Amino acid sequence: MYSLPPAMKSDTHPKFFPECKVFFRGDVVMTVGATVPEMHVEVWSGSHPFYTGQKSFVDTAGRVERFQRKFAGGYFGKGKDAGGPAKK
């Protein structure tokens, strides 16, 4: 008789952390299973206005600056037709 090879390859999946701590503004807000030992979030269901019904301040200035850094350097002008009117 012969033995069958294993059904799955070994060492293909990332390490799983069943006790991943989720931090919001320096406090642990929940524990979840994930592939990282800890997560730092800007918004979570306990602070989001949709779930809480309250208005809260969200750092939109930081988000805009991050967007501008990410797409700086003429990112949108790289195409050959960029910037001009549509041609017929």
RAKATA-V91367 format. One record per helix or strand of 3 or more residues. SS is the DSSP state (helix for helix, strand for strand). FROM is the first residue (numbers start at 0). TO is the last residue. Records with the same first field share a line. If there is no record, write none. Layout:
SS=FROM-TO + FROM-TO
This chain:
strand=16-23 + 26-33 + 37-40
helix=48-51 + 59-69 + 74-76
